[in-house]
Amino acid sequence: IGYKALKLVYDHSVIKDGESKDVYLYTKHLYDNFKSFDEWSYQSLSIINQNMKDQHHEMRSNLEATHETMEKNLQASHLTMNENLGNAMVEIDKMKSAIDEMKTSIAEMNAN
């Protein structure tokens, strides 16, 4: 209380006319508002920053999981395609052998 009383006496002795006092009070009011706004904006921006970090981490985790699943699916698909291609080549080779046997049989029949 003593400080406030002393400050009030000081303010009245330094600021004598009404216009200067209004400017002083307006400036003090602006300072107080900017100070509280600065504290509020710091807290708000800190929360926004943390939320962005959290969302980025979550998005990256989801993206990595999706890519991993996609990679596994592609590997399985390629493996299946390779197996099918190999089986088709074996079947073609069997068909080629059967055709060669038929040609040999036909040639032997024509020779007799």
C-alpha positions as CSV (number, residue, x, y, z in Angstrom):
1,I,0.0,0.0,0.0
2,G,2.9,2.3,0.8
3,Y,4.4,1.8,-2.6
4,K,1.1,2.6,-4.4
5,A,0.6,5.7,-2.3
6,L,4.2,6.9,-3.0
7,K,3.8,6.2,-6.7
8,L,0.5,8.1,-6.8
9,V,2.2,11.1,-5.2
10,Y,5.1,10.9,-7.5
11,D,2.9,10.5,-10.6
12,H,0.8,13.6,-9.5
13,S,4.0,15.7,-8.9
14,V,5.6,14.7,-12.2
15,I,2.5,14.8,-14.4
16,K,0.8,18.1,-13.6
17,D,-1.5,19.0,-16.4
18,G,-4.5,17.0,-17.5
19,E,-3.4,16.3,-21.1
20,S,0.0,14.9,-20.0
21,K,-1.7,12.7,-17.4
22,D,-4.1,11.4,-20.0
23,V,-1.1,10.5,-22.3
24,Y,0.6,8.9,-19.4
25,L,-2.4,6.8,-18.4
26,Y,-3.1,5.9,-22.1
27,T,0.5,4.8,-22.5
28,K,0.5,2.8,-19.3
29,H,-2.8,1.1,-20.4
30,L,-1.2,0.2,-23.8
31,Y,1.9,-1.2,-22.0
32,D,-0.3,-3.3,-19.7
33,N,-2.4,-4.6,-22.6
34,F,0.7,-5.4,-24.7
35,K,2.3,-7.1,-21.8
36,S,-0.7,-9.4,-21.2
37,F,-1.1,-9.9,-25.0
38,D,2.6,-10.9,-25.2
39,E,2.2,-13.5,-22.4
40,W,-1.0,-14.8,-24.0
41,S,0.5,-15.0,-27.5
42,Y,3.6,-16.8,-26.2
43,Q,1.5,-19.4,-24.5
44,S,-0.8,-19.8,-27.5
45,L,2.0,-20.1,-30.0
46,S,3.8,-22.6,-27.8
47,I,0.6,-24.7,-27.8
48,I,0.2,-24.4,-31.6
49,N,3.9,-25.3,-32.0
50,Q,3.5,-28.4,-29.9
51,N,0.3,-29.4,-31.7
52,M,2.1,-29.1,-35.1
53,K,4.9,-31.3,-33.8
54,D,2.5,-33.9,-32.5
55,Q,0.4,-33.9,-35.8
56,H,3.6,-34.1,-37.9
57,H,4.8,-37.1,-35.8
58,E,1.4,-38.8,-36.1
59,M,1.2,-38.1,-39.8
60,R,4.7,-39.4,-40.4
61,S,4.0,-42.6,-38.4
62,N,0.8,-43.2,-40.4
63,L,2.7,-42.6,-43.7
64,E,5.5,-45.0,-42.7
65,A,3.0,-47.7,-41.7
66,T,1.1,-47.2,-45.0
67,H,4.4,-47.5,-47.0
68,E,5.5,-50.5,-45.1
69,T,2.1,-52.2,-45.8
70,M,2.3,-51.2,-49.5
71,E,5.9,-52.6,-49.7
72,K,4.9,-55.9,-48.2
73,N,1.9,-56.2,-50.6
74,L,4.1,-55.3,-53.6
75,Q,6.7,-57.9,-52.6
76,A,4.0,-60.6,-52.2
77,S,2.5,-59.6,-55.5
78,H,5.8,-59.8,-57.3
79,L,6.6,-63.1,-55.7
80,T,3.2,-64.5,-56.9
81,M,3.8,-63.2,-60.4
82,N,7.3,-64.7,-60.5
83,E,5.9,-68.1,-59.3
84,N,3.2,-67.9,-61.9
85,L,5.7,-67.0,-64.6
86,G,8.0,-69.9,-63.6
87,N,5.0,-72.3,-63.6
88,A,4.0,-71.1,-67.0
89,M,7.5,-71.6,-68.3
90,V,7.5,-75.2,-67.0
91,E,4.2,-75.8,-68.7
92,I,5.4,-74.3,-72.0
93,D,8.5,-76.5,-71.8
94,K,6.3,-79.6,-71.2
95,M,4.1,-78.6,-74.2
96,K,7.2,-78.1,-76.3
97,S,8.4,-81.5,-75.4
98,A,5.0,-83.0,-76.2
99,I,5.0,-81.2,-79.6
100,D,8.5,-82.5,-80.3
101,E,7.4,-86.1,-79.4
102,M,4.4,-85.7,-81.7
103,K,6.5,-84.5,-84.5
104,T,8.9,-87.4,-84.1
105,S,5.9,-89.8,-84.0
106,I,4.4,-88.3,-87.2
107,A,7.8,-88.4,-88.9
108,E,8.2,-92.1,-88.0
109,M,4.6,-92.8,-89.2
110,N,5.3,-91.1,-92.5
111,A,8.6,-92.9,-92.9
112,N,6.9,-96.3,-92.6
